[in-house]
């Protein structure tokens, strides 16, 4: 069967392609005003700043400072249970 892309998804994809250059320019402006670190600009654009470490990697995400801080006990328990485990927040 022919699966068509929903109109909303097609519109979203189109808008993000059109607006991407504006996002890049906005980030460059933030660098100039001191609100972004020039060295880490690539990360903001989705380019990793470091190579992936060897071995098992757990990737955790916090959307705010509070959420990120709440990960600390979990990280400690993971590292205690699995020595050598790599954690990316």
C-alpha positions in Angstrom: 0.0 0.0 0.0 1.1 3.6 -0.7 1.8 5.4 2.5 1.6 9.1 2.1 3.4 11.6 4.3 0.8 13.5 6.4 0.5 17.2 5.3 1.5 18.4 8.7 4.8 16.4 8.6 5.5 17.6 5.1 4.9 21.2 6.1 7.2 20.8 9.1 10.0 19.4 7.0 9.6 22.2 4.5 9.6 24.8 7.2 12.7 23.5 8.9 14.6 23.4 5.6 13.6 26.9 4.8 14.3 28.2 8.3 17.6 26.3 8.9 19.8 29.1 7.5 18.1 31.6 9.9 18.9 29.4 12.8 22.5 29.3 11.8 22.6 33.1 11.5 20.8 33.4 14.9 23.5 31.2 16.5 26.3 33.2 15.0 24.7 36.4 16.3 24.6 34.8 19.8 28.3 34.0 19.5 29.1 37.6 18.6 27.1 38.8 21.6 28.8 36.4 24.0 25.7 34.2 24.6 27.2 31.1 22.9 30.7 29.6 23.0 32.2 29.8 19.5 34.1 26.5 20.2 30.9 24.6 20.8 28.8 26.1 18.0 29.1 22.9 16.0 27.4 21.0 18.9 24.5 23.4 18.7 24.2 22.5 15.0 24.2 18.7 15.7 28.0 18.0 15.2 29.6 16.0 17.9 32.5 17.8 19.7 34.2 14.6 20.7 34.5 11.0 19.4 32.2 8.4 21.0 34.0 6.6 23.8 34.7 2.9 23.6 32.5 0.5 25.4 29.0 0.8 26.8 27.5 4.3 26.7 24.4 5.5 28.5 22.9 8.7 27.1 20.8 10.7 29.6 19.0 14.0 28.9 17.7 16.7 31.2 15.7 19.6 29.7 16.5 21.9 32.5 19.1 22.4 35.2 16.7 20.8 37.8 16.2 17.7 35.6 19.9 17.5 34.9 20.7 17.7 38.6 18.1 15.0 39.4 20.2 12.6 37.1 23.1 12.6 39.5 21.8 9.9 41.9 20.9 7.8 38.9 24.4 8.3 37.3 26.1 7.3 40.6 24.0 4.1 40.9 24.7 3.2 37.3 28.4 3.7 37.7 28.5 1.8 41.0 26.6 -1.1 39.3 28.6 -1.1 36.1 32.2 0.0 36.5 33.7 1.3 33.2 30.3 2.4 32.0 30.4 5.7 30.1 27.6 8.3 30.7 26.7 11.2 28.4 24.4 13.9 29.7 
